[in-house]
Amino acid sequence: MKRPSRVIFLLTFNSIYNEKNIQKSLSFPIAITEVLD
Protein backbone atom coordinates (compact mmCIF):
# COMPACT_ATOMS: atom_id res chain seq x y z
CA MET A 1 0.00 0.00 0.00
CA LYS A 2 1.14 3.54 -0.71
CA ARG A 3 2.00 5.94 2.10
CA PRO A 4 1.46 9.50 0.82
CA SER A 5 2.47 11.07 4.14
CA ARG A 6 5.87 9.40 3.94
CA VAL A 7 6.39 10.52 0.35
CA ILE A 8 5.41 14.10 1.20
CA PHE A 9 7.87 14.05 4.10
CA LEU A 10 10.67 12.94 1.79
CA LEU A 11 9.80 15.61 -0.78
CA THR A 12 9.72 18.27 1.92
CA PHE A 13 13.06 17.13 3.29
CA ASN A 14 14.42 17.03 -0.25
CA SER A 15 13.33 20.59 -1.04
CA ILE A 16 15.14 21.84 2.08
CA TYR A 17 18.24 19.77 1.29
CA ASN A 18 18.21 21.02 -2.30
CA GLU A 19 19.52 24.37 -1.17
CA LYS A 20 22.86 22.80 -0.22
CA ASN A 21 23.28 19.98 -2.73
CA ILE A 22 20.90 19.85 -5.69
CA GLN A 23 22.23 17.01 -7.84
CA LYS A 24 22.58 14.40 -5.08
CA SER A 25 19.20 15.15 -3.49
CA LEU A 26 17.26 14.92 -6.75
CA SER A 27 17.83 11.19 -7.24
CA PHE A 28 17.16 10.31 -3.59
CA PRO A 29 13.38 10.93 -3.23
CA ILE A 30 12.71 9.48 -6.68
CA ALA A 31 14.30 6.16 -5.74
CA ILE A 32 12.48 6.03 -2.40
CA THR A 33 9.14 6.83 -4.02
CA GLU A 34 9.58 3.98 -6.50
CA VAL A 35 10.27 1.56 -3.65
CA LEU A 36 7.22 2.72 -1.69
CA ASP A 37 4.97 2.31 -4.74
PDB file as gemmi writes it, atoms N, CA and C in Angstrom:
CRYST1    1.000    1.000    1.000  90.00  90.00  90.00 P 1                      
ATOM      1  N   MET A   1       0.836  -1.211   0.000  1.00  0.00           N  
ATOM      2  CA  MET A   1       0.000   0.000   0.000  1.00  0.00           C  
ATOM      3  C   MET A   1       0.872   1.263   0.000  1.00  0.00           C  
ATOM      4  N   LYS A   2       0.369   2.296  -0.636  1.00  0.00           N  
ATOM      5  CA  LYS A   2       1.135   3.545  -0.708  1.00  0.00           C  
ATOM      6  C   LYS A   2       0.987   4.346   0.576  1.00  0.00           C  
ATOM      7  N   ARG A   3       2.039   5.084   0.908  1.00  0.00           N  
ATOM      8  CA  ARG A   3       1.998   5.936   2.097  1.00  0.00           C  
ATOM      9  C   ARG A   3       2.302   7.378   1.697  1.00  0.00           C  
ATOM     10  N   PRO A   4       1.283   8.127   1.306  1.00  0.00           N  
ATOM     11  CA  PRO A   4       1.457   9.505   0.822  1.00  0.00           C  
ATOM     12  C   PRO A   4       2.179  10.395   1.837  1.00  0.00           C  
ATOM     13  N   SER A   5       1.869  10.221   3.110  1.00  0.00           N  
ATOM     14  CA  SER A   5       2.470  11.075   4.137  1.00  0.00           C  
ATOM     15  C   SER A   5       3.986  10.894   4.158  1.00  0.00           C  
ATOM     16  N   ARG A   6       4.431   9.668   3.919  1.00  0.00           N  
ATOM     17  CA  ARG A   6       5.866   9.398   3.938  1.00  0.00           C  
ATOM     18  C   ARG A   6       6.541  10.012   2.709  1.00  0.00           C  
ATOM     19  N   VAL A   7       5.856   9.937   1.577  1.00  0.00           N  
ATOM     20  CA  VAL A   7       6.393  10.520   0.345  1.00  0.00           C  
ATOM     21  C   VAL A   7       6.476  12.035   0.464  1.00  0.00           C  
ATOM     22  N   ILE A   8       5.427  12.655   1.015  1.00  0.00           N  
ATOM     23  CA  ILE A   8       5.405  14.103   1.202  1.00  0.00           C  
ATOM     24  C   ILE A   8       6.540  14.533   2.129  1.00  0.00           C  
ATOM     25  N   PHE A   9       6.782  13.741   3.167  1.00  0.00           N  
ATOM     26  CA  PHE A   9       7.870  14.049   4.097  1.00  0.00           C  
ATOM     27  C   PHE A   9       9.213  14.036   3.373  1.00  0.00           C  
ATOM     28  N   LEU A  10       9.408  13.043   2.521  1.00  0.00           N  
ATOM     29  CA  LEU A  10      10.668  12.940   1.787  1.00  0.00           C  
ATOM     30  C   LEU A  10      10.831  14.100   0.817  1.00  0.00           C  
ATOM     31  N   LEU A  11       9.739  14.494   0.165  1.00  0.00           N  
ATOM     32  CA  LEU A  11       9.797  15.608  -0.779  1.00  0.00           C  
ATOM     33  C   LEU A  11      10.079  16.913  -0.054  1.00  0.00           C  
ATOM     34  N   THR A  12       9.483  17.068   1.131  1.00  0.00           N  
ATOM     35  CA  THR A  12       9.715  18.273   1.921  1.00  0.00           C  
ATOM     36  C   THR A  12      11.171  18.333   2.376  1.00  0.00           C  
ATOM     37  N   PHE A  13      11.670  17.208   2.865  1.00  0.00           N  
ATOM     38  CA  PHE A  13      13.064  17.134   3.287  1.00  0.00           C  
ATOM     39  C   PHE A  13      13.994  17.388   2.110  1.00  0.00           C  
ATOM     40  N   ASN A  14      13.615  16.865   0.957  1.00  0.00           N  
ATOM     41  CA  ASN A  14      14.418  17.032  -0.249  1.00  0.00           C  
ATOM     42  C   ASN A  14      14.484  18.487  -0.672  1.00  0.00           C  
ATOM     43  N   SER A  15      13.356  19.189  -0.613  1.00  0.00           N  
ATOM     44  CA  SER A  15      13.325  20.591  -1.035  1.00  0.00           C  
ATOM     45  C   SER A  15      14.217  21.454  -0.144  1.00  0.00           C  
ATOM     46  N   ILE A  16      14.271  21.107   1.150  1.00  0.00           N  
ATOM     47  CA  ILE A  16      15.143  21.840   2.076  1.00  0.00           C  
ATOM     48  C   ILE A  16      16.612  21.493   1.797  1.00  0.00           C  
ATOM     49  N   TYR A  17      16.867  20.228   1.537  1.00  0.00           N  
ATOM     50  CA  TYR A  17      18.235  19.769   1.290  1.00  0.00           C  
ATOM     51  C   TYR A  17      18.757  20.266  -0.048  1.00  0.00           C  
ATOM     52  N   ASN A  18      17.833  20.548  -0.968  1.00  0.00           N  
ATOM     53  CA  ASN A  18      18.211  21.017  -2.302  1.00  0.00           C  
ATOM     54  C   ASN A  18      19.046  22.272  -2.257  1.00  0.00           C  
ATOM     55  N   GLU A  19      18.816  23.098  -1.257  1.00  0.00           N  
ATOM     56  CA  GLU A  19      19.521  24.371  -1.171  1.00  0.00           C  
ATOM     57  C   GLU A  19      21.030  24.164  -1.027  1.00  0.00           C  
ATOM     58  N   LYS A  20      21.436  23.045  -0.452  1.00  0.00           N  
ATOM     59  CA  LYS A  20      22.859  22.800  -0.224  1.00  0.00           C  
ATOM     60  C   LYS A  20      23.467  21.921  -1.322  1.00  0.00           C  
ATOM     61  N   ASN A  21      22.722  20.893  -1.739  1.00  0.00           N  
ATOM     62  CA  ASN A  21      23.280  19.976  -2.735  1.00  0.00           C  
ATOM     63  C   ASN A  21      22.170  19.475  -3.657  1.00  0.00           C  
ATOM     64  N   ILE A  22      22.039  20.123  -4.809  1.00  0.00           N  
ATOM     65  CA  ILE A  22      20.898  19.845  -5.692  1.00  0.00           C  
ATOM     66  C   ILE A  22      21.009  18.479  -6.371  1.00  0.00           C  
ATOM     67  N   GLN A  23      22.117  18.205  -7.013  1.00  0.00           N  
ATOM     68  CA  GLN A  23      22.231  17.008  -7.840  1.00  0.00           C  
ATOM     69  C   GLN A  23      22.060  15.713  -7.043  1.00  0.00           C  
ATOM     70  N   LYS A  24      22.668  15.628  -5.867  1.00  0.00           N  
ATOM     71  CA  LYS A  24      22.577  14.402  -5.075  1.00  0.00           C  
ATOM     72  C   LYS A  24      21.165  14.190  -4.532  1.00  0.00           C  
ATOM     73  N   SER A  25      20.500  15.269  -4.132  1.00  0.00           N  
ATOM     74  CA  SER A  25      19.204  15.154  -3.485  1.00  0.00           C  
ATOM     75  C   SER A  25      18.086  14.844  -4.479  1.00  0.00           C  
ATOM     76  N   LEU A  26      18.308  15.149  -5.753  1.00  0.00           N  
ATOM     77  CA  LEU A  26      17.261  14.922  -6.754  1.00  0.00           C  
ATOM     78  C   LEU A  26      16.980  13.437  -6.949  1.00  0.00           C  
ATOM     79  N   SER A  27      18.013  12.610  -6.973  1.00  0.00           N  
ATOM     80  CA  SER A  27      17.828  11.186  -7.239  1.00  0.00           C  
ATOM     81  C   SER A  27      17.333  10.432  -6.011  1.00  0.00           C  
ATOM     82  N   PHE A  28      17.527  11.000  -4.823  1.00  0.00           N  
ATOM     83  CA  PHE A  28      17.162  10.307  -3.586  1.00  0.00           C  
ATOM     84  C   PHE A  28      15.654  10.086  -3.426  1.00  0.00           C  
ATOM     85  N   PRO A  29      14.809  11.133  -3.451  1.00  0.00           N  
ATOM     86  CA  PRO A  29      13.378  10.934  -3.230  1.00  0.00           C  
ATOM     87  C   PRO A  29      12.726  10.131  -4.345  1.00  0.00           C  
ATOM     88  N   ILE A  30      13.271  10.232  -5.555  1.00  0.00           N  
ATOM     89  CA  ILE A  30      12.708   9.481  -6.681  1.00  0.00           C  
ATOM     90  C   ILE A  30      12.870   7.982  -6.446  1.00  0.00           C  
ATOM     91  N   ALA A  31      14.038   7.571  -5.989  1.00  0.00           N  
ATOM     92  CA  ALA A  31      14.302   6.162  -5.742  1.00  0.00           C  
ATOM     93  C   ALA A  31      13.423   5.640  -4.607  1.00  0.00           C  
ATOM     94  N   ILE A  32      13.290   6.434  -3.545  1.00  0.00           N  
ATOM     95  CA  ILE A  32      12.481   6.030  -2.400  1.00  0.00           C  
ATOM     96  C   ILE A  32      11.014   5.918  -2.789  1.00  0.00           C  
ATOM     97  N   THR A  33      10.540   6.850  -3.597  1.00  0.00           N  
ATOM     98  CA  THR A  33       9.139   6.834  -4.022  1.00  0.00           C  
ATOM     99  C   THR A  33       8.841   5.581  -4.834  1.00  0.00           C  
ATOM    100  N   GLU A  34       9.776   5.181  -5.685  1.00  0.00           N  
ATOM    101  CA  GLU A  34       9.578   3.984  -6.495  1.00  0.00           C  
ATOM    102  C   GLU A  34       9.503   2.736  -5.623  1.00  0.00           C  
ATOM    103  N   VAL A  35      10.283   2.709  -4.565  1.00  0.00           N  
ATOM    104  CA  VAL A  35      10.269   1.562  -3.648  1.00  0.00           C  
ATOM    105  C   VAL A  35       8.948   1.510  -2.886  1.00  0.00           C  
ATOM    106  N   LEU A  36       8.458   2.670  -2.451  1.00  0.00           N  
ATOM    107  CA  LEU A  36       7.215   2.717  -1.688  1.00  0.00           C  
ATOM    108  C   LEU A  36       6.018   2.320  -2.542  1.00  0.00           C  
ATOM    109  N   ASP A  37       6.070   2.663  -3.841  1.00  0.00           N  
ATOM    110  CA  ASP A  37       4.972   2.308  -4.736  1.00  0.00           C  
ATOM    111  C   ASP A  37       4.961   0.805  -4.951  1.00  0.00           C  
TER     112      ASP A  37                                                      
END                                                                             
